[in-house]
Amino acid sequence: MSVLELSGVEYDDMGPKPGYKAPSREGKVSILVHLDEDVRTAFKVATIENGTTMQEAIVAFITEYAGPVLKRMKRKGEREPKE
């Protein structure tokens, strides 16, 4: 196994390097939800039946649920001077 030295810290070549963030995750934050196993299974099956992913379904729900707050946040941001 080869060892790569970056910034004085050694890493092996297995897996992503510490601090690496996939480009698709740039600008995103993670959330953690604990569900009963049957709820998680039903949710997964529903997303498959609806041709979507669990992430897409959660984002759609949160966007709808928090819609009024998101609108207020956008309006407030528009009033701030742009630099």
C-alpha positions in Angstrom: 0.0 0.0 0.0 1.4 3.4 -0.9 1.4 6.3 1.4 0.8 9.8 0.3 2.2 12.7 2.3 0.1 16.0 2.2 0.8 18.9 4.4 3.1 16.9 6.6 0.3 14.3 7.4 0.4 10.8 6.0 -2.6 9.1 4.4 -2.9 5.7 2.8 -4.5 5.4 -0.6 -7.7 3.8 0.7 -10.9 6.0 0.6 -11.3 9.7 0.5 -8.8 11.9 2.2 -9.8 13.7 5.5 -11.5 17.0 4.7 -12.5 15.9 1.2 -16.0 16.9 0.2 -17.6 15.5 -2.9 -18.5 18.2 -5.4 -22.2 17.3 -5.2 -22.1 18.1 -1.5 -20.6 21.5 -1.8 -22.8 24.1 -0.1 -24.9 21.4 1.6 -25.3 20.4 5.2 -26.3 17.0 6.5 -29.2 16.1 8.8 -29.8 13.0 10.8 -33.2 11.5 11.4 -33.9 8.4 13.6 -36.9 6.4 12.3 -38.6 3.2 13.2 -37.5 0.5 10.8 -41.0 0.0 9.4 -41.4 3.7 8.7 -38.0 3.8 7.0 -38.9 0.8 4.9 -42.3 2.2 3.9 -40.6 5.5 3.0 -38.0 3.8 0.8 -40.7 1.7 -1.0 -42.8 4.8 -1.5 -39.9 6.7 -3.1 -39.2 3.8 -5.4 -42.8 3.6 -6.4 -42.9 7.3 -7.1 -39.6 7.3 -9.1 -37.8 9.6 -6.7 -35.0 9.3 -4.1 -35.4 9.6 -0.3 -33.3 12.8 -0.5 -35.5 14.4 -3.2 -38.7 13.5 -1.2 -37.3 15.0 2.0 -36.1 18.2 0.3 -39.6 18.6 -1.4 -41.3 18.1 2.0 -39.0 20.6 3.8 -39.3 23.1 1.0 -43.1 23.0 1.2 -43.2 22.8 5.0 -40.9 25.8 5.4 -42.1 27.7 2.3 -43.3 30.8 4.2 -40.0 31.0 6.1 -37.9 30.5 2.9 -39.9 33.3 1.3 -39.3 35.7 4.2 -35.6 34.8 4.1 -35.3 35.5 0.4 -37.2 38.9 0.8 -34.9 39.9 3.7 -31.8 38.9 1.6 -33.1 41.1 -1.3 -33.2 44.2 0.9 -29.6 43.8 2.0 -27.1 45.7 0.0 -25.3 43.6 -2.5 -21.6 43.8 -2.5 
